[in-house]
């Protein structure tokens, strides 16, 4: 991975200030550029929401707002409050996710949230009771656990037994009961099959199947229109640097063709993008504290581990890596170093699961150098085991 010059300069500046370097560096310009680019290329009716679970830092919420995102996708009351504090109105929030508490549902209805996405019949009845008590109606989407999946996705959310949504084969039983609830205004479907998809055709196939599902519902229930369809996210990031980047232009062209084919002009299509928007706006930077050879393999031990950057271990995937050479004097003669070899990176935690990178090739690294992991703007610090072993929380440095 080649570091942007201004990011490397910021790392060197911070390392020169003394103390052990262990931080995130954020530059949200790539995120703002992506949001603006998607607005230019997407078919009419597509609205891009920032899925703030990827990174709830105020700088990322500000970037989404400044770049013209349609709003924020939230999955908790805490996220809702952060989004509102960043300047988004409740009417610009869409609320997804299983296990919404009565308090969360009451907040959403009383504040006038744009759409609330139902995950079950029980949640629908709980929401109906709250709406009745508040004497308010609520626009809802029904999340469906489709009976198809995307096999090559990094993470799948459909097919098999899932905690997300209503099984597709149960729609004939569940949807009529939801339609009878007087305070809930059914607006359409939320079908999110997979996350981290690089193959455009796979995601377009998902769109095609969802359109077919909407068409079948409308044929079975005269007067019902799925005028909002939420595809979730799914746009992937090439963490392994294979050169296979997701092509949003191809996806936009394919979606436009599907809209034309199904006659779905005039409808609204939600995209909840988190990783795709935020990943390349952040870097996790951690100082190398030790290097040692263990039974034929070098172990590189850093100041921060899965307590600060859990994603590589959680998904068993290496992030792009760069080493900022600091050329610090060795602690003793014969000190171990890394030279043109594959090594393991881990942190300071007392567990074998504390792995930042497995069997990754490094040209050169010494104790005192800075290991920098790219695509760390999404699912970085807040996804991590921050309290484990009570290490100091890493800094978050915002460049822009």
WOWO-V623840 format. One record per residue. N is the residue number from 1. RES is the residue in one small letter. SS is DSSP state (a for helix, b for strand, c for the rest). PHI is phi in radians with two decimals (NA if undefined). NEAR is the number of other C-alpha atoms within 12 Angstrom. Layout:
n=N res=RES ss=SS phi=PHI near=NEAR
n=N res=RES ss=SS phi=PHI near=NEAR
This chain:
n=1 res=x ss=c phi=NA near=26
n=2 res=x ss=c phi=-1.68 near=18
n=3 res=x ss=c phi=-1.36 near=27
n=4 res=x ss=c phi=-1.02 near=22
n=5 res=x ss=a phi=-1.02 near=11
n=6 res=x ss=a phi=-1.23 near=17
n=7 res=x ss=a phi=-1.26 near=32
n=8 res=x ss=a phi=-1.08 near=28
n=9 res=x ss=a phi=-1.10 near=18
n=10 res=x ss=a phi=-1.16 near=27
n=11 res=x ss=a phi=-1.13 near=41
n=12 res=x ss=a phi=-1.12 near=28
n=13 res=x ss=a phi=-1.11 near=16
n=14 res=x ss=a phi=-1.16 near=26
n=15 res=x ss=a phi=-1.14 near=27
n=16 res=x ss=c phi=-1.35 near=17
n=17 res=x ss=c phi=-1.49 near=11
n=18 res=x ss=c phi=1.63 near=13
n=19 res=x ss=c phi=1.45 near=13
n=20 res=x ss=c phi=-1.36 near=25
n=21 res=x ss=c phi=-1.40 near=37
n=22 res=x ss=b phi=-2.78 near=40
n=23 res=x ss=b phi=-2.74 near=38
n=24 res=x ss=b phi=-1.82 near=41
n=25 res=x ss=b phi=-2.04 near=42
n=26 res=x ss=b phi=-2.05 near=41
n=27 res=x ss=c phi=-2.40 near=33
n=28 res=x ss=c phi=-1.50 near=38
n=29 res=x ss=a phi=-1.03 near=27
n=30 res=x ss=a phi=-1.03 near=26
n=31 res=x ss=a phi=-1.14 near=40
n=32 res=x ss=a phi=-1.09 near=30
n=33 res=x ss=a phi=-1.13 near=24
n=34 res=x ss=a phi=-1.17 near=34
n=35 res=x ss=a phi=-1.08 near=36
n=36 res=x ss=a phi=-1.14 near=24
n=37 res=x ss=a phi=-1.12 near=21
n=38 res=x ss=a phi=-1.09 near=33
n=39 res=x ss=a phi=-1.07 near=25
n=40 res=x ss=a phi=-1.31 near=19
n=41 res=x ss=a phi=-1.76 near=24
n=42 res=x ss=c phi=-1.34 near=29
n=43 res=x ss=c phi=-1.08 near=30
n=44 res=x ss=c phi=-1.03 near=23
n=45 res=x ss=c phi=1.77 near=25
n=46 res=x ss=b phi=-1.43 near=33
n=47 res=x ss=b phi=-2.09 near=36
n=48 res=x ss=b phi=-1.73 near=42
n=49 res=x ss=b phi=-1.88 near=42
n=50 res=x ss=b phi=-1.49 near=48
n=51 res=x ss=b phi=-1.44 near=42
n=52 res=x ss=a phi=-1.25 near=48
n=53 res=x ss=a phi=-1.05 near=37
n=54 res=x ss=a phi=-1.10 near=39
n=55 res=x ss=c phi=-2.90 near=45
n=56 res=x ss=c phi=-1.54 near=38
n=57 res=x ss=c phi=-1.02 near=34
n=58 res=x ss=a phi=-0.94 near=26
n=59 res=x ss=a phi=-1.13 near=32
n=60 res=x ss=a phi=-1.33 near=44
n=61 res=x ss=a phi=-1.15 near=41
n=62 res=x ss=a phi=-1.12 near=32
n=63 res=x ss=a phi=-1.10 near=38
n=64 res=x ss=a phi=-1.08 near=42
n=65 res=x ss=a phi=-1.19 near=31
n=66 res=x ss=a phi=-1.15 near=23
n=67 res=x ss=a phi=-1.46 near=28
n=68 res=x ss=c phi=1.60 near=27
n=69 res=x ss=c phi=-1.04 near=38
n=70 res=x ss=c phi=-1.13 near=35
n=71 res=x ss=b phi=2.89 near=40
n=72 res=x ss=b phi=-2.17 near=49
n=73 res=x ss=b phi=-1.59 near=47
n=74 res=x ss=b phi=-2.05 near=42
n=75 res=x ss=c phi=-2.43 near=34
n=76 res=x ss=c phi=-2.89 near=31
n=77 res=x ss=a phi=-1.17 near=29
n=78 res=x ss=a phi=-1.04 near=20
n=79 res=x ss=a phi=-1.14 near=33
n=80 res=x ss=a phi=-1.03 near=36
n=81 res=x ss=a phi=-1.14 near=26
n=82 res=x ss=a phi=-1.17 near=29
n=83 res=x ss=a phi=-1.13 near=41
n=84 res=x ss=a phi=-1.14 near=28
n=85 res=x ss=a phi=-1.10 near=19
n=86 res=x ss=c phi=-1.45 near=26
n=87 res=x ss=c phi=1.91 near=22
n=88 res=x ss=c phi=-1.47 near=33
n=89 res=x ss=c phi=-1.45 near=23
n=90 res=x ss=a phi=-0.95 near=32
n=91 res=x ss=a phi=-1.19 near=26
n=92 res=x ss=a phi=-1.79 near=32
n=93 res=x ss=b phi=-1.94 near=42
n=94 res=x ss=b phi=-2.05 near=46
n=95 res=x ss=b phi=-1.93 near=49
n=96 res=x ss=c phi=-2.04 near=44
n=97 res=x ss=c phi=1.80 near=35
n=98 res=x ss=c phi=-1.41 near=28
n=99 res=x ss=c phi=1.19 near=24
n=100 res=x ss=c phi=-1.31 near=28
n=101 res=x ss=c phi=-1.35 near=19
n=102 res=x ss=a phi=-0.97 near=23
n=103 res=x ss=a phi=-1.14 near=17
n=104 res=x ss=a phi=-1.19 near=30
n=105 res=x ss=a phi=-1.12 near=38
n=106 res=x ss=a phi=-1.12 near=28
n=107 res=x ss=a phi=-1.03 near=26
n=108 res=x ss=a phi=-1.08 near=43
n=109 res=x ss=a phi=-1.21 near=36
n=110 res=x ss=a phi=-1.18 near=24
n=111 res=x ss=a phi=-1.58 near=26
n=112 res=x ss=c phi=1.41 near=25
n=113 res=x ss=c phi=-1.09 near=35
n=114 res=x ss=c phi=-1.16 near=32
n=115 res=x ss=b phi=-2.42 near=39
n=116 res=x ss=b phi=-2.09 near=48
n=117 res=x ss=b phi=-1.75 near=47
n=118 res=x ss=b phi=-1.32 near=44
n=119 res=x ss=c phi=-1.87 near=36
n=120 res=x ss=c phi=-2.90 near=35
n=121 res=x ss=a phi=-1.19 near=29
n=122 res=x ss=a phi=-1.08 near=21
n=123 res=x ss=a phi=-1.14 near=32
n=124 res=x ss=a phi=-1.09 near=41
n=125 res=x ss=a phi=-1.22 near=25
n=126 res=x ss=a phi=-1.10 near=28
n=127 res=x ss=a phi=-1.15 near=41
n=128 res=x ss=a phi=-1.03 near=34
n=129 res=x ss=a phi=-1.11 near=24
n=130 res=x ss=a phi=-1.18 near=29
n=131 res=x ss=a phi=-1.07 near=30
n=132 res=x ss=a phi=-1.10 near=20
n=133 res=x ss=a phi=-1.15 near=15
n=134 res=x ss=a phi=-1.53 near=20
n=135 res=x ss=c phi=0.99 near=17
n=136 res=x ss=c phi=-2.38 near=23
n=137 res=x ss=c phi=-1.67 near=29
n=138 res=x ss=b phi=-2.56 near=38
n=139 res=x ss=b phi=-1.24 near=36
n=140 res=x ss=b phi=-2.30 near=43
n=141 res=x ss=b phi=-1.95 near=41
n=142 res=x ss=b phi=-1.82 near=48
n=143 res=x ss=b phi=-1.42 near=46
n=144 res=x ss=b phi=-2.03 near=44
n=145 res=x ss=b phi=-1.51 near=34
n=146 res=x ss=c phi=-1.12 near=37
n=147 res=x ss=c phi=-1.60 near=27
n=148 res=x ss=c phi=-2.29 near=29
n=149 res=x ss=c phi=-2.48 near=30
n=150 res=x ss=c phi=-1.97 near=32
n=151 res=x ss=c phi=-1.17 near=21
n=152 res=x ss=c phi=-1.64 near=20
n=153 res=x ss=c phi=-1.28 near=28
n=154 res=x ss=c phi=-1.15 near=26
n=155 res=x ss=b phi=-2.45 near=24
n=156 res=x ss=b phi=-1.89 near=31
n=157 res=x ss=c phi=-2.15 near=36
n=158 res=x ss=c phi=-2.43 near=31
n=159 res=x ss=c phi=1.39 near=26
n=160 res=x ss=c phi=1.26 near=20
n=161 res=x ss=c phi=-1.46 near=17
n=162 res=x ss=c phi=-2.34 near=23
n=163 res=x ss=c phi=-1.47 near=19
n=164 res=x ss=c phi=-1.63 near=30
n=165 res=x ss=c phi=1.26 near=40
n=166 res=x ss=b phi=-1.77 near=39
n=167 res=x ss=b phi=-0.98 near=29
n=168 res=x ss=a phi=-0.96 near=33
n=169 res=x ss=a phi=-1.23 near=18
n=170 res=x ss=a phi=-1.72 near=19
n=171 res=x ss=a phi=-1.02 near=29
n=172 res=x ss=a phi=-1.07 near=20
n=173 res=x ss=a phi=-1.58 near=16
n=174 res=x ss=a phi=-1.44 near=28
n=175 res=x ss=a phi=-1.05 near=36
n=176 res=x ss=a phi=-1.02 near=21
n=177 res=x ss=a phi=-1.25 near=21
n=178 res=x ss=a phi=-1.20 near=33
n=179 res=x ss=a phi=-1.10 near=31
n=180 res=x ss=c phi=-1.45 near=17
n=181 res=x ss=c phi=-1.35 near=27
n=182 res=x ss=c phi=-1.18 near=22
n=183 res=x ss=c phi=-1.60 near=26
n=184 res=x ss=b phi=-1.74 near=35
n=185 res=x ss=b phi=-1.69 near=31
n=186 res=x ss=b phi=-1.23 near=37
n=187 res=x ss=b phi=-1.95 near=34
n=188 res=x ss=b phi=2.76 near=39
n=189 res=x ss=b phi=-2.08 near=48
n=190 res=x ss=b phi=-2.19 near=48
n=191 res=x ss=c phi=-2.30 near=51
n=192 res=x ss=c phi=-2.13 near=46
n=193 res=x ss=c phi=-1.44 near=42
n=194 res=x ss=b phi=-2.85 near=35
n=195 res=x ss=b phi=-2.18 near=33
n=196 res=x ss=c phi=1.26 near=36
n=197 res=x ss=b phi=-1.62 near=38
n=198 res=x ss=c phi=-1.77 near=35
n=199 res=x ss=c phi=-1.49 near=29
n=200 res=x ss=a phi=-1.04 near=29
n=201 res=x ss=a phi=-1.07 near=24
n=202 res=x ss=a phi=-1.10 near=29
n=203 res=x ss=a phi=-1.23 near=41
n=204 res=x ss=a phi=-1.19 near=33
n=205 res=x ss=a phi=-1.10 near=24
n=206 res=x ss=a phi=-1.02 near=41
n=207 res=x ss=a phi=-1.05 near=43
n=208 res=x ss=a phi=-1.08 near=29
n=209 res=x ss=a phi=-1.17 near=30
n=210 res=x ss=a phi=-1.18 near=40
n=211 res=x ss=a phi=-1.06 near=35
n=212 res=x ss=a phi=-1.10 near=25
n=213 res=x ss=a phi=-1.10 near=31
n=214 res=x ss=a phi=-1.09 near=36
n=215 res=x ss=a phi=-1.08 near=26
n=216 res=x ss=a phi=-1.15 near=20
n=217 res=x ss=a phi=-1.09 near=30
n=218 res=x ss=a phi=-1.17 near=23
n=219 res=x ss=a phi=-1.24 near=14
n=220 res=x ss=a phi=-1.42 near=16
n=221 res=x ss=c phi=-2.17 near=18
n=222 res=x ss=c phi=-0.94 near=13
n=223 res=x ss=c phi=1.63 near=13
n=224 res=x ss=c phi=-1.55 near=24
n=225 res=x ss=c phi=-2.22 near=28
n=226 res=x ss=c phi=-1.51 near=35
n=227 res=x ss=c phi=-1.50 near=31
n=228 res=x ss=b phi=-2.22 near=38
n=229 res=x ss=b phi=-2.21 near=43
n=230 res=x ss=b phi=-1.81 near=44
n=231 res=x ss=c phi=-1.50 near=41
n=232 res=x ss=c phi=1.24 near=43
n=233 res=x ss=c phi=-2.00 near=42
n=234 res=x ss=c phi=1.85 near=41
n=235 res=x ss=b phi=-1.06 near=42
n=236 res=x ss=c phi=-1.57 near=37
n=237 res=x ss=c phi=-2.10 near=37
n=238 res=x ss=c phi=-1.45 near=29
n=239 res=x ss=c phi=-1.08 near=33
n=240 res=x ss=c phi=-1.52 near=23
n=241 res=x ss=c phi=0.95 near=20
n=242 res=x ss=c phi=-1.50 near=13
n=243 res=x ss=c phi=1.57 near=11
n=244 res=x ss=c phi=-1.70 near=15
n=245 res=x ss=c phi=-1.40 near=21
n=246 res=x ss=c phi=-1.16 near=27
n=247 res=x ss=c phi=-1.86 near=28
n=248 res=x ss=a phi=-1.16 near=35
n=249 res=x ss=a phi=-1.13 near=21
n=250 res=x ss=a phi=-1.13 near=24
n=251 res=x ss=a phi=-1.12 near=32
n=252 res=x ss=a phi=-1.09 near=31
n=253 res=x ss=a phi=-1.10 near=21
n=254 res=x ss=a phi=-1.12 near=26
n=255 res=x ss=a phi=-1.13 near=36
n=256 res=x ss=a phi=-1.08 near=28
n=257 res=x ss=a phi=-1.14 near=20
n=258 res=x ss=a phi=-1.18 near=24
n=259 res=x ss=a phi=-1.04 near=30
n=260 res=x ss=a phi=-1.15 near=18
n=261 res=x ss=a phi=-1.11 near=15
n=262 res=x ss=a phi=-1.56 near=22
n=263 res=x ss=c phi=1.19 near=17
n=264 res=x ss=c phi=-1.69 near=30
n=265 res=x ss=c phi=-1.14 near=21
n=266 res=x ss=c phi=1.52 near=19
n=267 res=x ss=c phi=-1.62 near=27
n=268 res=x ss=b phi=-1.94 near=27
n=269 res=x ss=b phi=-2.19 near=38
n=270 res=x ss=b phi=-1.61 near=39
n=271 res=x ss=b phi=-2.08 near=40
n=272 res=x ss=b phi=-1.88 near=41
n=273 res=x ss=b phi=-1.89 near=42
n=274 res=x ss=c phi=-2.09 near=40
n=275 res=x ss=a phi=-0.95 near=40
n=276 res=x ss=a phi=-1.04 near=45
n=277 res=x ss=a phi=-1.39 near=49
n=278 res=x ss=a phi=-1.77 near=43
n=279 res=x ss=a phi=-0.98 near=42
n=280 res=x ss=a phi=-1.49 near=41
n=281 res=x ss=a phi=-1.80 near=42
n=282 res=x ss=b phi=-2.57 near=45
n=283 res=x ss=b phi=-2.37 near=46
n=284 res=x ss=b phi=-1.68 near=50
n=285 res=x ss=b phi=-2.10 near=47
n=286 res=x ss=b phi=-2.51 near=46
n=287 res=x ss=b phi=-1.33 near=44
n=288 res=x ss=b phi=-1.40 near=40
n=289 res=x ss=b phi=-1.72 near=32
n=290 res=x ss=b phi=-2.74 near=31
n=291 res=x ss=b phi=-2.40 near=32
n=292 res=x ss=b phi=-2.57 near=26
n=293 res=x ss=b phi=-1.58 near=19
n=294 res=x ss=b phi=-2.33 near=12
n=295 res=x ss=c phi=0.85 near=8
n=296 res=x ss=c phi=1.60 near=12
n=297 res=x ss=b phi=-2.30 near=21
n=298 res=x ss=b phi=-1.44 near=30
n=299 res=x ss=b phi=-1.92 near=37
n=300 res=x ss=b phi=-1.80 near=46
n=301 res=x ss=b phi=-1.91 near=37
n=302 res=x ss=b phi=-1.96 near=42
n=303 res=x ss=c phi=-1.17 near=38
n=304 res=x ss=c phi=-2.06 near=46
n=305 res=x ss=c phi=-2.31 near=49
n=306 res=x ss=c phi=-1.23 near=43
n=307 res=x ss=c phi=-1.20 near=38
n=308 res=x ss=c phi=-2.01 near=45
n=309 res=x ss=c phi=-2.59 near=48
n=310 res=x ss=c phi=-1.49 near=36
n=311 res=x ss=a phi=-0.96 near=37
n=312 res=x ss=a phi=-1.00 near=36
n=313 res=x ss=a phi=-1.29 near=30
n=314 res=x ss=a phi=-1.13 near=25
n=315 res=x ss=a phi=-1.84 near=22
n=316 res=x ss=c phi=0.93 near=21
n=317 res=x ss=c phi=-2.44 near=24
n=318 res=x ss=c phi=-1.42 near=32
n=319 res=x ss=c phi=-1.55 near=42
n=320 res=x ss=c phi=-0.97 near=33
n=321 res=x ss=b phi=-2.26 near=38
n=322 res=x ss=b phi=-2.34 near=32
n=323 res=x ss=b phi=-1.99 near=36
n=324 res=x ss=b phi=-1.60 near=37
n=325 res=x ss=c phi=-1.35 near=26
n=326 res=x ss=c phi=-1.83 near=26
n=327 res=x ss=c phi=0.95 near=16
n=328 res=x ss=c phi=-1.45 near=19
n=329 res=x ss=c phi=-1.13 near=15
n=330 res=x ss=c phi=-1.14 near=19
n=331 res=x ss=c phi=-1.30 near=15
n=332 res=x ss=c phi=-2.81 near=10
n=333 res=x ss=c phi=-1.16 near=8
n=334 res=x ss=c phi=1.51 near=11
n=335 res=x ss=c phi=-1.01 near=17
n=336 res=x ss=c phi=-1.13 near=26
n=337 res=x ss=c phi=-2.54 near=33
n=338 res=x ss=b phi=-2.02 near=30
n=339 res=x ss=b phi=-2.46 near=16
n=340 res=x ss=b phi=0.88 near=13
n=341 res=x ss=b phi=-2.68 near=20
n=342 res=x ss=b phi=-1.63 near=22
n=343 res=x ss=b phi=-2.41 near=33
n=344 res=x ss=b phi=-1.93 near=34
n=345 res=x ss=b phi=-1.99 near=47
n=346 res=x ss=b phi=-2.52 near=41
n=347 res=x ss=c phi=-1.96 near=37
n=348 res=x ss=c phi=-1.63 near=32
n=349 res=x ss=c phi=-1.47 near=26
n=350 res=x ss=c phi=-1.51 near=17
n=351 res=x ss=c phi=-2.68 near=15
n=352 res=x ss=c phi=-1.22 near=16
n=353 res=x ss=c phi=-1.37 near=24
n=354 res=x ss=c phi=-1.39 near=35
n=355 res=x ss=b phi=-2.14 near=37
n=356 res=x ss=b phi=-1.69 near=49
n=357 res=x ss=b phi=-2.81 near=41
n=358 res=x ss=b phi=-1.99 near=27
n=359 res=x ss=b phi=0.92 near=23
n=360 res=x ss=b phi=-1.82 near=29
n=361 res=x ss=b phi=-1.37 near=25
n=362 res=x ss=b phi=-2.29 near=29
n=363 res=x ss=b phi=-1.25 near=19
n=364 res=x ss=b phi=-2.77 near=27
n=365 res=x ss=b phi=-2.76 near=41
n=366 res=x ss=c phi=-2.30 near=35
n=367 res=x ss=c phi=-1.00 near=34
n=368 res=x ss=c phi=1.74 near=36
n=369 res=x ss=c phi=-1.26 near=37
n=370 res=x ss=b phi=-1.95 near=41
n=371 res=x ss=b phi=-1.50 near=49
n=372 res=x ss=b phi=-2.12 near=42
n=373 res=x ss=b phi=-1.84 near=48
n=374 res=x ss=c phi=-1.46 near=43
n=375 res=x ss=c phi=0.89 near=46
n=376 res=x ss=c phi=-1.77 near=44
n=377 res=x ss=c phi=-1.30 near=46
n=378 res=x ss=c phi=-2.05 near=45
n=379 res=x ss=c phi=0.95 near=39
n=380 res=x ss=c phi=-1.77 near=46
n=381 res=x ss=a phi=-1.08 near=37
n=382 res=x ss=a phi=-1.28 near=27
n=383 res=x ss=a phi=-1.51 near=26
n=384 res=x ss=c phi=-1.67 near=28
n=385 res=x ss=c phi=-1.44 near=27
n=386 res=x ss=c phi=-1.02 near=22
n=387 res=x ss=c phi=-1.50 near=18
n=388 res=x ss=a phi=-1.14 near=22
n=389 res=x ss=a phi=1.25 near=19
n=390 res=x ss=a phi=1.01 near=15
n=391 res=x ss=c phi=-1.22 near=20
n=392 res=x ss=c phi=-1.09 near=20
n=393 res=x ss=c phi=-1.14 near=24
n=394 res=x ss=c phi=-1.19 near=30
n=395 res=x ss=b phi=-1.20 near=22
n=396 res=x ss=b phi=-2.13 near=30
n=397 res=x ss=b phi=-1.87 near=28
n=398 res=x ss=b phi=-1.78 near=26
n=399 res=x ss=c phi=-1.54 near=21
n=400 res=x ss=c phi=-2.87 near=21
